[in-house]
Amino acid sequence: MSTSPGRITGRAFRRMSRRELLALAPLAPLAALAAPGIRGSVIRAGLSLSDRAGESAFSPERMAPTYADADVTPFERFPLNRFVEFEPSRADLEGWRLSVDGQVSKPGDYTLEQIMALPKVVQNVRHICVEGWNVIGTFGGARLADLLALVGADPRARFVEVGCLDDYYSSLDMASCLHPQTLACYEMYGRPLTAGHGAPLRLHLPIKLGYKSSKHVYSLRVTNVLRAERGFWEDQGYSWYAGI
């Protein structure tokens, strides 16, 4: 007997593999086409199920694969994906500060130099876009965990909200922020970020789909309660957790 996505019991959920759970999410929009009256609830159930699957499979010890330099996609072939056309101005870059507030002991504005003073990590990892393409890139920067420690983030807080210069916004679960491969990047391929790739600071999370790696970041808010607007794409129906 089959079980609909919206009515999976806790016992059945525990028996299902992450691959099976993730496979259910695309069925929600198809089901909604056949039953317009329940479109919203079915889609939400499918996305919620996908998010639960991602969170249940998460482990801080589970690393995304890393690659040799010879496997890295050439920089000029790394796609530029933007939700709007945005080029930061000279004033944006010269006056840039990272504003941090919420559940932190040292709120305030932090310079790029302060972030660059943290231990630097460089990693060759795969960037996976929800549109279906993926490439291996070289990303350099500070671990987001180290940046959160610098500002005195409460480790018991559940979320980090992200604001960007181009009006993009997103939010992340704290466990993913503290993952050792989650970076506050100021470099790609050994060079400062270009405008198209998120200058002066972007996040990169090889454990999540690409739209969670926000570009042009200018604010972080540590919180236990997310605002109603949780993310630009997430508010339009994309998975919030977006784990891979």
Backbone as CSV, one residue per row, in Angstrom:
resi,resn,N_x,N_y,N_z,CA_x,CA_y,CA_z,C_x,C_y,C_z
1,MET,0.857,-1.191,0.000,0.000,0.000,0.000,0.887,1.233,0.000
2,SER,0.640,2.193,-0.886,1.442,3.407,-0.950,0.964,4.416,0.060
3,THR,1.844,5.332,0.411,1.527,6.387,1.378,1.754,7.724,0.729
4,SER,0.815,8.648,0.838,0.974,9.961,0.228,2.017,10.756,0.987
5,PRO,2.734,11.708,0.319,3.784,12.483,0.989,3.305,13.198,2.224
6,GLY,2.038,13.636,2.238,1.554,14.413,3.360,1.149,13.573,4.551
7,ARG,1.173,12.216,4.408,0.669,11.384,5.496,1.658,10.286,5.868
8,ILE,2.920,10.496,5.688,3.912,9.499,6.064,4.054,9.482,7.584
9,THR,3.922,8.313,8.165,4.029,8.201,9.613,5.481,8.280,10.039
10,GLY,5.710,8.562,11.338,7.071,8.628,11.838,7.821,7.336,11.626
11,ARG,7.149,6.200,11.837,7.814,4.912,11.649,8.204,4.707,10.192
12,ALA,7.288,5.026,9.276,7.595,4.875,7.852,8.718,5.813,7.444
13,PHE,8.703,7.010,7.998,9.751,7.988,7.679,11.124,7.444,8.043
14,ARG,11.234,6.821,9.215,12.527,6.309,9.656,13.001,5.155,8.794
15,ARG,12.085,4.412,8.162,12.464,3.279,7.322,12.951,3.723,5.950
16,MET,12.587,4.920,5.515,12.895,5.354,4.161,14.308,5.905,4.083
17,SER,14.978,5.644,2.980,16.317,6.183,2.783,16.225,7.641,2.386
18,ARG,17.333,8.383,2.556,17.353,9.790,2.154,17.098,9.910,0.657
19,ARG,17.659,8.996,-0.151,17.451,9.050,-1.592,15.959,8.935,-1.935
20,GLU,15.253,8.019,-1.238,13.819,7.852,-1.503,13.031,9.079,-1.098
21,LEU,13.412,9.662,0.030,12.702,10.846,0.501,12.880,12.015,-0.443
22,LEU,14.122,12.227,-0.883,14.380,13.327,-1.797,13.655,13.110,-3.125
23,ALA,13.508,11.864,-3.509,12.825,11.573,-4.761,11.345,11.914,-4.701
24,LEU,10.777,11.968,-3.504,9.352,12.279,-3.386,9.040,13.742,-3.645
25,ALA,9.981,14.623,-3.346,9.699,16.060,-3.433,9.222,16.496,-4.805
26,PRO,9.834,16.051,-5.930,9.348,16.489,-7.229,7.942,16.011,-7.554
27,LEU,7.435,15.011,-6.808,6.096,14.518,-7.091,5.015,15.488,-6.629
28,ALA,5.369,16.337,-5.669,4.347,17.234,-5.127,3.763,18.166,-6.175
29,PRO,4.588,18.857,-6.996,4.001,19.716,-8.018,3.176,18.940,-9.040
30,LEU,3.604,17.717,-9.359,2.835,16.918,-10.321,1.471,16.552,-9.750
31,ALA,1.465,16.190,-8.464,0.190,15.878,-7.834,-0.701,17.105,-7.800
32,ALA,-0.098,18.254,-7.597,-0.890,19.479,-7.521,-1.557,19.799,-8.851
33,LEU,-0.933,19.417,-9.958,-1.539,19.666,-11.263,-2.855,18.918,-11.405
34,ALA,-2.910,17.750,-10.785,-4.125,16.942,-10.896,-5.175,17.342,-9.870
35,ALA,-4.774,18.086,-8.862,-5.718,18.453,-7.804,-5.452,19.887,-7.377
36,PRO,-5.883,20.858,-8.182,-5.578,22.265,-7.892,-6.024,22.711,-6.517
37,GLY,-7.080,22.113,-6.001,-7.596,22.552,-4.714,-6.656,22.292,-3.558
38,ILE,-5.738,21.324,-3.752,-4.819,21.017,-2.660,-3.373,21.322,-3.043
39,ARG,-3.201,22.135,-4.093,-1.858,22.396,-4.614,-0.894,22.858,-3.529
40,GLY,-1.280,23.892,-2.788,-0.366,24.458,-1.804,0.030,23.460,-0.733
41,SER,-0.941,22.729,-0.197,-0.633,21.809,0.888,0.227,20.647,0.429
42,VAL,-0.010,20.156,-0.786,0.785,19.032,-1.293,2.222,19.466,-1.538
43,ILE,2.404,20.648,-2.152,3.756,21.142,-2.406,4.492,21.356,-1.086
44,ARG,3.823,21.963,-0.119,4.473,22.201,1.171,4.850,20.888,1.843
45,ALA,3.967,19.880,1.718,4.278,18.584,2.321,5.504,17.961,1.676
46,GLY,5.598,18.052,0.352,6.753,17.485,-0.342,8.044,18.177,0.042
47,LEU,8.023,19.525,0.100,9.217,20.272,0.472,9.602,20.017,1.926
48,SER,8.597,19.928,2.796,8.881,19.651,4.196,9.524,18.280,4.355
49,LEU,9.034,17.332,3.588,9.602,15.989,3.643,11.047,15.989,3.170
50,SER,11.325,16.713,2.097,12.691,16.819,1.592,13.606,17.470,2.633
51,ASP,13.122,18.530,3.279,13.917,19.206,4.296,14.202,18.275,5.477
52,ARG,13.193,17.534,5.894,13.388,16.601,7.010,14.408,15.540,6.646
53,ALA,14.370,15.096,5.393,15.338,14.095,4.945,16.753,14.647,5.010
54,GLY,16.929,15.882,4.528,18.251,16.486,4.548,18.775,16.663,5.959
55,GLU,17.936,17.155,6.846,18.369,17.379,8.219,18.681,16.065,8.928
56,SER,17.881,15.026,8.650,18.119,13.739,9.308,19.423,13.110,8.862
57,ALA,19.863,13.402,7.638,21.101,12.813,7.110,22.336,13.634,7.463
58,PHE,22.151,14.848,7.988,23.290,15.733,8.255,24.169,15.186,9.366
59,SER,25.466,15.337,9.187,26.428,15.041,10.245,27.593,16.001,10.090
60,PRO,28.062,16.597,11.193,29.209,17.506,11.087,30.480,16.781,10.650
61,GLU,30.501,15.465,10.760,31.659,14.683,10.313,31.547,14.272,8.845
62,ARG,30.391,14.456,8.250,30.200,14.035,6.858,30.672,15.155,5.936
63,MET,31.756,14.897,5.216,32.370,15.908,4.378,31.919,15.777,2.924
64,ALA,31.763,16.919,2.268,31.591,16.905,0.818,32.914,16.481,0.191
65,PRO,32.888,15.789,-0.949,34.139,15.371,-1.587,35.006,16.575,-1.951
66,THR,36.313,16.403,-1.846,37.264,17.409,-2.312,38.067,16.815,-3.469
67,TYR,38.677,17.696,-4.260,39.257,17.268,-5.529,40.664,17.832,-5.708
68,ALA,41.422,17.162,-6.558,42.755,17.625,-6.903,42.669,18.852,-7.797
69,ASP,43.731,19.632,-7.822,43.757,20.834,-8.652,43.490,20.509,-10.125
70,ALA,43.944,19.341,-10.557,43.761,18.961,-11.962,42.302,18.742,-12.325
71,ASP,41.453,18.530,-11.323,40.032,18.279,-11.577,39.188,19.552,-11.581
72,VAL,39.791,20.682,-11.212,39.031,21.922,-11.060,38.607,22.468,-12.423
73,THR,37.356,22.898,-12.512,36.842,23.539,-13.720,37.554,24.871,-13.925
74,PRO,38.050,25.172,-15.114,38.690,26.475,-15.336,37.759,27.625,-14.939
75,PHE,38.363,28.659,-14.382,37.575,29.786,-13.876,36.622,30.356,-14.928
76,GLU,37.098,30.476,-16.171,36.272,31.076,-17.216,35.079,30.193,-17.592
77,ARG,35.086,28.939,-17.156,33.966,28.050,-17.446,33.063,27.848,-16.237
78,PHE,33.339,28.576,-15.159,32.477,28.512,-13.976,31.280,29.425,-14.238
79,PRO,30.064,28.878,-14.346,28.908,29.711,-14.726,28.631,30.825,-13.723
80,LEU,28.169,31.938,-14.264,27.690,33.045,-13.436,26.174,32.966,-13.380
81,ASN,25.653,32.814,-12.177,24.216,32.698,-12.008,23.754,33.803,-11.070
82,ARG,22.921,34.716,-11.570,22.448,35.836,-10.762,20.926,35.900,-10.820
83,PHE,20.329,36.345,-9.720,18.881,36.502,-9.763,18.503,37.889,-10.283
84,VAL,19.454,38.826,-10.235,19.299,40.140,-10.879,20.678,40.544,-11.402
85,GLU,20.701,41.443,-12.360,21.975,42.002,-12.803,22.448,43.007,-11.758
86,PHE,23.596,42.737,-11.161,24.089,43.606,-10.094,25.596,43.711,-10.186
87,GLU,26.090,44.921,-10.192,27.521,45.187,-10.138,27.767,46.104,-8.947
88,PRO,28.464,45.614,-7.914,28.719,46.493,-6.771,29.522,47.714,-7.188
89,SER,29.142,48.861,-6.675,29.839,50.105,-6.999,31.121,50.222,-6.196
90,ARG,31.944,51.178,-6.572,33.174,51.430,-5.809,32.831,51.764,-4.356
91,ALA,31.761,52.528,-4.157,31.356,52.884,-2.797,30.921,51.642,-2.015
92,ASP,30.211,50.714,-2.702,29.800,49.467,-2.047,31.010,48.714,-1.510
93,LEU,32.069,48.661,-2.312,33.236,47.873,-1.947,34.147,48.599,-0.968
94,GLU,34.356,49.887,-1.176,35.256,50.631,-0.295,34.661,50.812,1.097
95,GLY,33.354,50.999,1.174,32.730,51.218,2.472,32.136,49.965,3.075
96,TRP,32.440,48.806,2.494,31.799,47.565,2.934,32.188,47.188,4.356
97,ARG,31.199,46.808,5.117,31.376,46.199,6.421,30.353,45.080,6.547
98,LEU,30.695,44.051,7.289,29.747,42.987,7.587,29.044,43.326,8.893
99,SER,27.753,43.576,8.812,26.959,43.906,9.987,26.456,42.622,10.635
100,VAL,26.724,42.459,11.910,26.341,41.244,12.637,25.519,41.634,13.857
101,ASP,24.360,40.997,14.023,23.540,41.281,15.197,22.768,40.027,15.594
102,GLY,21.837,40.208,16.520,21.064,39.076,17.029,21.711,38.485,18.265
103,GLN,21.698,37.175,18.355,22.199,36.475,19.534,23.720,36.309,19.459
104,VAL,24.401,37.450,19.580,25.868,37.489,19.577,26.321,38.401,20.713
105,SER,27.486,38.080,21.262,27.990,38.897,22.370,28.745,40.128,21.887
106,LYS,29.162,40.116,20.610,29.910,41.247,20.066,29.287,41.711,18.751
107,PRO,28.078,42.273,18.824,27.459,42.766,17.590,28.229,43.964,17.054
108,GLY,28.067,44.237,15.774,28.739,45.395,15.204,29.098,45.182,13.757
109,ASP,29.945,46.049,13.259,30.378,46.006,11.865,31.816,45.508,11.795
110,TYR,32.046,44.532,10.938,33.355,43.897,10.818,33.930,44.131,9.433
111,THR,35.225,44.436,9.386,35.875,44.714,8.112,36.318,43.407,7.450
112,LEU,36.616,43.515,6.162,37.129,42.358,5.439,38.482,41.945,6.008
113,GLU,39.260,42.920,6.446,40.572,42.623,7.026,40.428,41.771,8.287
114,GLN,39.419,42.042,9.096,39.200,41.234,10.291,38.829,39.797,9.928
115,ILE,38.046,39.643,8.887,37.667,38.299,8.444,38.867,37.575,7.846
116,MET,39.677,38.302,7.075,40.857,37.700,6.457,41.929,37.349,7.478
117,ALA,41.854,37.918,8.680,42.810,37.585,9.732,42.520,36.237,10.377
118,LEU,41.342,35.701,10.143,40.996,34.377,10.660,41.748,33.313,9.852
119,PRO,41.917,32.102,10.415,42.605,31.039,9.660,41.956,30.832,8.293
120,LYS,42.799,30.785,7.266,42.309,30.666,5.893,42.195,29.200,5.488
121,VAL,41.101,28.896,4.800,40.862,27.554,4.272,40.676,27.672,2.772
122,VAL,41.345,26.811,2.018,41.150,26.731,0.568,40.710,25.307,0.242
123,GLN,39.627,25.175,-0.508,39.129,23.844,-0.824,38.599,23.777,-2.256
124,ASN,38.896,22.651,-2.911,38.345,22.346,-4.232,37.123,21.466,-4.023
125,VAL,35.952,22.035,-4.257,34.701,21.319,-3.997,33.730,21.535,-5.151
126,ARG,32.734,20.684,-5.187,31.738,20.772,-6.254,30.630,21.754,-5.871
127,HIS,30.271,22.614,-6.815,29.165,23.553,-6.660,28.011,23.015,-7.511
128,ILE,26.891,22.732,-6.868,25.773,22.086,-7.548,24.593,23.046,-7.610
129,CYS,24.156,23.361,-8.819,23.043,24.280,-9.023,21.743,23.502,-9.135
130,VAL,20.675,24.059,-8.597,19.364,23.429,-8.679,18.881,23.315,-10.123
131,GLU,19.466,24.112,-11.027,19.080,24.058,-12.434,19.627,22.822,-13.154
132,GLY,20.532,22.096,-12.501,21.012,20.854,-13.082,22.484,20.800,-13.427
133,TRP,23.187,21.948,-13.437,24.610,21.924,-13.756,25.441,21.881,-12.480
134,ASN,26.679,21.419,-12.613,27.596,21.442,-11.487,29.022,21.567,-12.003
135,VAL,29.867,22.199,-11.210,31.277,22.385,-11.543,32.096,22.249,-10.272
136,ILE,33.382,21.988,-10.447,34.310,21.941,-9.322,35.078,23.252,-9.311
137,GLY,35.014,23.951,-8.205,35.685,25.240,-8.086,36.619,25.286,-6.896
138,THR,37.487,26.307,-6.883,38.394,26.529,-5.767,37.920,27.742,-4.978
139,PHE,37.612,27.526,-3.725,37.071,28.579,-2.868,38.008,28.795,-1.685
140,GLY,38.239,30.063,-1.337,39.111,30.391,-0.224,38.486,31.400,0.706
141,GLY,38.694,31.212,1.991,38.150,32.156,2.963,38.243,31.600,4.369
142,ALA,37.490,32.193,5.267,37.453,31.751,6.661,36.280,30.806,6.866
143,ARG,36.464,29.842,7.732,35.313,29.024,8.113,34.251,29.932,8.739
144,LEU,33.008,29.716,8.345,31.937,30.511,8.946,31.883,30.250,10.449
145,ALA,32.236,29.050,10.875,32.270,28.750,12.303,33.248,29.663,13.036
146,ASP,34.403,29.940,12.407,35.388,30.826,13.037,34.883,32.267,13.083
147,LEU,34.194,32.674,12.026,33.630,34.020,12.010,32.547,34.159,13.077
148,LEU,31.713,33.140,13.217,30.669,33.185,14.246,31.274,33.176,15.643
149,ALA,32.391,32.475,15.814,33.080,32.507,17.109,33.652,33.894,17.380
150,LEU,34.172,34.538,16.333,34.730,35.887,16.479,33.694,36.868,17.008
151,VAL,32.465,36.756,16.535,31.418,37.707,16.931,30.665,37.246,18.167
152,GLY,31.056,36.099,18.703,30.419,35.616,19.926,29.010,35.100,19.709
153,ALA,28.793,34.380,18.623,27.463,33.839,18.351,27.090,32.787,19.393
154,ASP,25.862,32.828,19.829,25.351,31.840,20.768,25.244,30.493,20.042
155,PRO,26.015,29.478,20.425,25.958,28.198,19.718,24.628,27.480,19.874
156,ARG,23.805,27.942,20.826,22.488,27.330,20.994,21.452,27.928,20.047
157,ALA,21.800,29.030,19.381,20.871,29.622,18.407,20.659,28.653,17.254
158,ARG,19.494,28.728,16.644,19.122,27.721,15.637,19.410,28.152,14.209
159,PHE,19.471,29.471,13.950,19.533,29.928,12.576,20.479,31.123,12.411
160,VAL,20.885,31.323,11.150,21.591,32.548,10.755,20.886,33.099,9.521
161,GLU,20.436,34.347,9.608,19.815,35.016,8.465,20.877,35.825,7.719
162,VAL,20.789,35.830,6.409,21.816,36.425,5.558,21.201,37.514,4.684
163,GLY,21.802,38.715,4.696,21.381,39.810,3.824,22.481,40.144,2.840
164,CYS,22.095,40.569,1.621,23.066,40.780,0.550,22.869,42.146,-0.109
165,LEU,23.953,42.674,-0.665,23.915,43.990,-1.296,22.940,44.065,-2.460
166,ASP,22.733,42.943,-3.156,21.837,42.943,-4.320,20.388,42.650,-3.944
167,ASP,20.066,42.744,-2.649,18.732,42.490,-2.101,18.364,41.014,-2.057
168,TYR,19.309,40.131,-2.390,19.092,38.704,-2.161,19.098,38.477,-0.655
169,TYR,18.453,37.431,-0.218,18.454,37.097,1.204,18.228,35.604,1.348
170,SER,18.701,35.057,2.444,18.535,33.635,2.700,18.661,33.397,4.192
171,SER,18.560,32.151,4.602,18.751,31.782,6.004,19.237,30.346,6.051
172,LEU,19.965,30.030,7.109,20.623,28.739,7.241,20.429,28.183,8.638
173,ASP,20.410,26.864,8.738,20.415,26.233,10.053,21.818,26.355,10.652
174,MET,21.874,26.498,11.960,23.154,26.725,12.622,24.114,25.555,12.429
175,ALA,23.606,24.334,12.442,24.496,23.179,12.279,25.251,23.249,10.957
176,SER,24.581,23.651,9.888,25.248,23.776,8.591,26.246,24.927,8.588
177,CYS,25.924,26.002,9.307,26.867,27.124,9.405,28.159,26.710,10.097
178,LEU,28.070,25.792,11.052,29.237,25.369,11.816,29.986,24.213,11.153
179,HIS,29.465,23.708,10.038,30.140,22.623,9.329,31.523,23.109,8.878
180,PRO,32.569,22.287,9.017,33.931,22.760,8.721,34.179,23.140,7.271
181,GLN,33.296,22.751,6.335,33.486,23.138,4.941,32.650,24.349,4.532
182,THR,31.894,24.901,5.453,31.118,26.103,5.156,32.020,27.319,5.320
183,LEU,32.193,28.068,4.238,33.151,29.169,4.242,32.482,30.530,4.044
184,ALA,33.072,31.530,4.685,32.842,32.930,4.332,33.958,33.280,3.364
185,CYS,33.654,33.249,2.080,34.683,33.326,1.029,34.982,34.758,0.622
186,TYR,36.253,35.057,0.469,36.679,36.312,-0.132,37.569,36.062,-1.344
187,GLU,37.783,34.779,-1.676,38.592,34.420,-2.837,37.963,33.260,-3.604
188,MET,38.218,33.245,-4.909,37.995,32.078,-5.756,39.213,31.939,-6.654
189,TYR,39.715,30.719,-6.762,40.859,30.450,-7.631,42.074,31.302,-7.243
190,GLY,42.213,31.555,-5.941,43.374,32.288,-5.443,43.341,33.774,-5.689
191,ARG,42.211,34.301,-6.169,42.091,35.737,-6.437,40.877,36.299,-5.709
192,PRO,40.885,37.591,-5.385,39.704,38.189,-4.755,38.464,37.959,-5.604
193,LEU,37.340,37.836,-4.961,36.084,37.613,-5.670,35.835,38.701,-6.712
194,THR,35.373,38.298,-7.864,34.913,39.262,-8.862,33.493,39.689,-8.520
195,ALA,33.025,40.724,-9.184,31.658,41.196,-8.948,30.650,40.090,-9.235
196,GLY,30.836,39.369,-10.339,29.873,38.336,-10.700,29.824,37.177,-9.733
197,HIS,30.918,36.932,-9.032,30.965,35.806,-8.108,30.760,36.227,-6.654
198,GLY,30.345,37.484,-6.432,29.876,37.833,-5.099,30.718,38.772,-4.277
199,ALA,31.609,39.538,-4.905,32.464,40.463,-4.156,31.640,41.381,-3.255
200,PRO,32.185,41.725,-2.077,33.505,41.329,-1.574,33.494,40.043,-0.743
201,LEU,32.298,39.558,-0.353,32.203,38.369,0.494,30.978,37.564,0.089
202,ARG,31.168,36.270,0.000,30.058,35.369,-0.251,30.172,34.176,0.689
203,LEU,29.099,33.456,0.827,29.151,32.188,1.537,29.313,31.074,0.509
204,HIS,29.928,29.987,0.933,29.908,28.794,0.088,29.742,27.562,0.961
205,LEU,28.709,26.770,0.607,28.379,25.569,1.363,28.315,24.389,0.396
206,PRO,29.385,23.605,0.278,29.345,22.469,-0.634,28.397,21.368,-0.186
207,ILE,27.832,21.504,1.012,26.877,20.528,1.514,25.439,20.915,1.159
208,LYS,25.262,22.033,0.424,23.924,22.476,0.046,23.879,22.884,-1.418
209,LEU,22.674,22.979,-1.961,22.506,23.462,-3.324,22.979,24.910,-3.429
210,GLY,23.345,25.306,-4.643,24.019,26.571,-4.858,23.280,27.806,-4.388
211,TYR,21.947,27.797,-4.418,21.241,29.031,-4.048,21.340,29.351,-2.557
212,LYS,21.871,28.421,-1.756,22.116,28.725,-0.347,23.475,29.409,-0.130
213,SER,24.309,29.464,-1.175,25.627,30.111,-1.071,25.512,31.567,-1.501
214,SER,24.961,32.382,-0.632,24.639,33.768,-0.950,25.871,34.577,-1.347
215,LYS,25.682,35.486,-2.304,26.744,36.381,-2.768,26.544,37.783,-2.185
216,HIS,27.606,38.599,-2.280,27.559,40.014,-1.868,27.004,40.172,-0.451
217,VAL,27.440,39.309,0.448,26.880,39.307,1.803,27.294,40.574,2.553
218,TYR,26.337,41.194,3.230,26.672,42.360,4.055,26.103,42.260,5.465
219,SER,25.241,41.269,5.762,24.712,41.170,7.118,24.447,39.720,7.495
220,LEU,24.675,39.445,8.775,24.335,38.162,9.378,23.557,38.434,10.654
221,ARG,22.487,37.700,10.846,21.692,37.831,12.069,21.521,36.451,12.671
222,VAL,22.015,36.280,13.897,21.914,35.005,14.602,20.627,35.015,15.421
223,THR,19.814,33.978,15.279,18.484,34.032,15.875,17.938,32.635,16.152
224,ASN,16.932,32.602,17.002,16.171,31.367,17.226,14.846,31.376,16.482
225,VAL,14.481,32.535,15.940,13.188,32.670,15.265,13.416,33.339,13.914
226,LEU,13.110,32.623,12.846,13.274,33.188,11.511,12.185,34.210,11.212
227,ARG,12.555,35.242,10.461,11.561,36.178,9.962,10.641,35.464,8.963
228,ALA,9.530,36.105,8.645,8.590,35.504,7.689,9.250,35.284,6.338
229,GLU,10.145,36.198,5.923,10.869,36.044,4.661,12.134,35.247,4.940
230,ARG,12.112,33.979,4.543,13.202,33.061,4.908,14.291,32.981,3.841
231,GLY,13.962,33.330,2.601,14.942,33.264,1.534,14.285,33.647,0.223
232,PHE,15.067,34.254,-0.673,14.491,34.727,-1.931,13.839,33.590,-2.706
233,TRP,14.572,32.514,-2.946,14.005,31.386,-3.687,13.126,30.519,-2.801
234,GLU,13.494,30.410,-1.543,12.698,29.598,-0.631,11.274,30.144,-0.501
235,ASP,11.129,31.465,-0.501,9.799,32.061,-0.396,8.983,31.876,-1.670
236,GLN,9.640,31.412,-2.735,8.929,31.123,-3.978,8.724,29.624,-4.190
237,GLY,8.982,28.837,-3.143,8.657,27.424,-3.221,9.827,26.470,-3.249
238,TYR,11.076,26.984,-3.238,12.227,26.099,-3.209,12.410,25.526,-1.796
239,SER,13.101,24.401,-1.725,13.408,23.786,-0.432,14.176,24.759,0.444
240,TRP,13.837,24.836,1.723,14.575,25.704,2.635,15.907,25.073,3.033
241,TYR,15.928,23.802,3.362,17.150,23.151,3.829,18.145,22.948,2.690
242,ALA,17.690,22.434,1.566,18.485,22.321,0.336,19.776,21.539,0.500
243,GLY,19.758,20.520,1.345,20.952,19.709,1.533,21.212,18.761,0.374
244,ILE,22.487,18.384,0.201,22.854,17.415,-0.838,23.767,16.345,-0.241
